[in-house]
Amino acid sequence: MVHGMAGNSHWWDCAAPLLARDFEPVALDLGGHGDSSWHEDGDYPGEGFVEDIERARLALGWEKFFLCGHSFGARMSLDYAIKHPQRLAGLIAADFMPEYRQPNPKKKSFLARFKPRQPFYKEREEIIGRFHLQPPGNRMDAAQLRALAQSCVRQTERGFTWKTDWRIFTFIYESAWPVFPKLSMPCFIIRGEFSTVMERQDFEGVVKAVPGARGLEIPESFHHVSLDTPREFSSAVSDFALGLEKKAMAS
């Protein structure tokens, strides 16, 4: 289970216990996120995140597994699927951006001029109070949001900061459209009904572009589908994976 940009393994806390009824869910922290180490030079190439997934597989001793990624984690999971197709029994890619679109082509790209500076706060409550999901829109209550916020904070000599190296925000998104026709394993594409990250037309286009893909739009969910609707999300993922296992056993 691979989290999105600026997330960490705890972003699967709502869905993982439900998936554990049928599977052994394992969530990792990508480099520069959560409790994983930060790169000294602040450089985080996409292939490095693919290798994070592969190192986790090797550590677990798995020959074949289901890979489930959300948002940025879905993009990295797609890249992993291209590089290590023989390792995947199936791929679940949830609510991601197939390509970055510059809102105003006449203006210089925000990513090109963005110079991130890691923020630090004196008090834990101050940084927790600043936590919010991006993009806006979610179905979590105040207690759930606070628990998620607490999982994203670390204490340093300079004060409290996020468990994300802010230099990761300069990551450049390549178009994923050329990747979709090359996917050779069973794929499940998921979108939240109210998502502003994966537009419905993109969702429908991805499902058509991926050979034999299954698609699902989860009602009343925003971008963070596993947080907004964990039961619906987990049930759909389990049905997909169990169906493939039964099919494999029958053959």
ZIMO-V775644 format. One record per backbone hydrogen bond with DSSP energy under -1.0 kcal/mol. NH is the residue of the N-H (numbers start at 1). CO is the residue of the C=O. Records with the same first field share a line. If there is no record, write none. Layout:
BEGIN
NH: CO + CO
END
This chain:
BEGIN
2: 68
7: 4
11: 8
12: 9
13: 10
16: 12
19: 15
20: 16
21: 18
22: 19
23: 19
28: 1
32: 37
33: 30
34: 163
36: 33
42: 39
48: 45
50: 46
51: 47
52: 48
53: 49
54: 50
55: 51
56: 52
57: 53
58: 54
59: 55
60: 56
61: 57
62: 57
65: 87
67: 90
69: 92
70: 2
71: 94
73: 70
75: 71
76: 72
77: 73
78: 74
79: 75
80: 76
81: 77
82: 78
83: 79
84: 80
87: 84
88: 85
89: 65
91: 186
92: 67
93: 188
94: 69
95: 190
107: 104
113: 109
114: 110
121: 160
127: 123
128: 124
129: 125
131: 128
145: 141
146: 142
147: 143
148: 144
149: 145
150: 146
151: 147
152: 149
153: 150
154: 161
156: 159
159: 156
160: 121
161: 154
163: 152
165: 32
168: 165
169: 166
170: 167
171: 168
176: 98
179: 176
180: 176
182: 179
183: 180
188: 91
189: 214
190: 93
191: 216
193: 218
194: 221
195: 192
203: 199
204: 200
205: 201
206: 202
207: 203
208: 204
209: 205
210: 206
213: 210
214: 187
216: 189
218: 191
221: 218
225: 223
227: 224
228: 224
229: 225
233: 229
234: 230
235: 231
236: 232
237: 233
238: 234
239: 235
240: 236
241: 237
242: 238
243: 239
244: 240
245: 241
246: 242
247: 243
248: 244
249: 245
250: 246
251: 247
END
